[in-house]
Amino acid sequence: MATLVLGNRIYSSWSLRGWLLVRQAGLAVEEIVIPLRTPETGSQIRQHSPSGKVPTLVVGDLTVWDSLAIAEFCAEQAPDAGLWPADAAARAVARSVSAEMHAGFQALRGAWPMNLKRQGPALAPDAAVVADIARISAIWADCRARFGTCSSTGGPFLFGDWCAADAMFAPVVSRFVSYVAPLDPQATAYCTAVMNHPLMREWSELATAETWAISDIDAL
């Protein structure tokens, strides 16, 4: 059986992405959850990951230690799981916005770390965070307008059906909900759809059962 190495579900945004991708692909994995920000965290993760970061997927002698790489690996292993849209143009845009999420929005990440225990307005976001929120909302609106009906179901997600792009933005959605981000109605509706997805509900329930705490995040 494969192994998926994760950080605390309450806080680890990248772990959430990897987990969503693996679950959508239907891969059978054993999950190892490693508490973050402890003296042992680095050494424990490096037992599984050459980068010392989570998530890491280990399948036999193969180690895949980056969320986008996990997305591509899962898509190859489960081509019928819909990790990327079937339409070529939609698929190209889905990969583009996933890569932008992967590399960007540092101001938002720093100011509003993922914390599924938190619920309540944050301090007024600074200009950089406001710009990140605006760009993310614009991405969502553009994807929904151009590709939201491209799937057979015409679902509520960025490309109709849930796909890897939604998994990449899921931790951002959780931040917007936790910190009560100022959003337009369309972005709010998308956040609601993501948080109500069965896999997001399952992750949230698992996170609720965790007892670990990271004081500097909880204090925000």
Secondary structure, 3 states (H helix, E strand, C coil): CEEEEEECCCCCHHHHHHHHHHHHHCCCEEEEEECCCCCCHHHHHHCCCCCCCCCEEEECCEEECCHHHHHHHHHHHCCCCCCCCCCHHHHHHHHHHHHHHHHCCHHHHHHCCCCCCCCCCCCCCCHHHHHHHHHHHHHHHHHHHHHCCCCCCCCCECCECCCHHHHHHHHHHHHHHHCCCCCCHHHHHHHHHHHCCHHHHHHHHHHHCCCCCCHHHHCC
